[in-house]
Every structure is written in structure tokens, then in C-alpha cells.
């Protein structure tokens, strides 16, 4: 399988954002497996905040500002490969709703509503550039930002449902970090309920996007 990757840089100039000076400007990654640059992007995954491994300030090796390069990224990428290996050769994009690493002191945290509001215009720009067939928000914060009707609904009752964001079908899934806490590393014959549910939903989304 020939895989071509490129990064859409985060060039945010919103200096009024309190996190601007510490922002690691994580990019949106586009991965094509079906040929030329004009081929459509079928699925676009949107995480929450950039992780420690993504944050260039904490991981200088991430010179490309690539999203999802830590443990959660490995789990997500194995899920995508599993879909490819099942015969659904989808082109994907991988991004985050917030392009810096949210911290409370030294402790990781979810992005706040205000931080999401500050950063979503960059995501919207990249969605417009990528034009995915289906959006897949990962985790509760991003899902609620993209589908406000899910506020006050537990994630377990949200995943797999279909919503609309900017006229694009949206199907939320658990964030890979949640699956890591449940099951550890990804492996193909994992039988954990949440893992199996996410993989099956992802395979169906891929087939739907291919046929859209």
C-alpha cells in the first residue's frame, strides 16, 4: 500500500488567546492511500487537545507538529490500519480541535469551552480545505463542541450516533486514550466491548464514506 502524507500547518495568529505564546501549533495530517492529491478524504478524525508527545515544547523531535504521535496516536493509527487491512482503503485526515497541550499546573486536562471556541476556527478552515466525507470527533469535549445537542449526554450514549457539523456527517467515537485506559495497547483480536464497538463503527463509517 502506497501511503502519501502531508501536513496542513497551524498558523494561528490569535494573539488574544491566553495560550498563544505556549501554543505548539499542531498541524492537520492528511494521509492518502488511494493515489493522487485530488482523491477525496473519506474520514477526518478530530481529537481534543494536543498531547505531550505532540507538543513541540515538550517533544522537540516532533518537528512536523504531527498530531497523534503518542500512545493514543499509536492506538488510533492501528485502528485505521485495521480498517485498511479489512479492505476499506480510505484516505484520512487527523487533527485536533485545540492545537496546544492543555495543562492545569503539571496535570493534563480537557480543553475548556472558551479554549475550544478560540481554536475551532482553525479546525473549520482545515475541514474546508480537506472536505472529508465523514467527521469523527474523538472524545467528549470535541464531540460537544461539534454537536452541541450532545451536551449533558454520556459518551457511551453518543458514540455511533449520527450528527451534522457544517453540513458534514459526524460520528463520534471514544478517544483512544480512553481505550488505552481500558485495554492497554491495540491488538487486532481485542474483545473488549468498547474497543469492538469503536472498531465496528469505524469500519462501517469507512464503507459509508467510500460509497458516498
Buried (B, 14 or more C-beta within 10 A) or exposed (E): EEEBEEBBEBEBEEEEBEBBEEBBBBBBBBBBBBEEEEEBBBBBBBBBBBBBBBBBEBBEEBEBBBBBBBBBBBBBBBBBEBBBEBEBBBBBBBBBBBBBBBBEEEEEEBBEEEBBEBBBEBBEBBBEEBEBBBBBBBBBBBBBBBBEEBEEBEBEEBBBBEBEBEEBBBBBBBBBBBBBEEBEEBEEEBEEEBBEBBBEBBBBBBBBBBEE
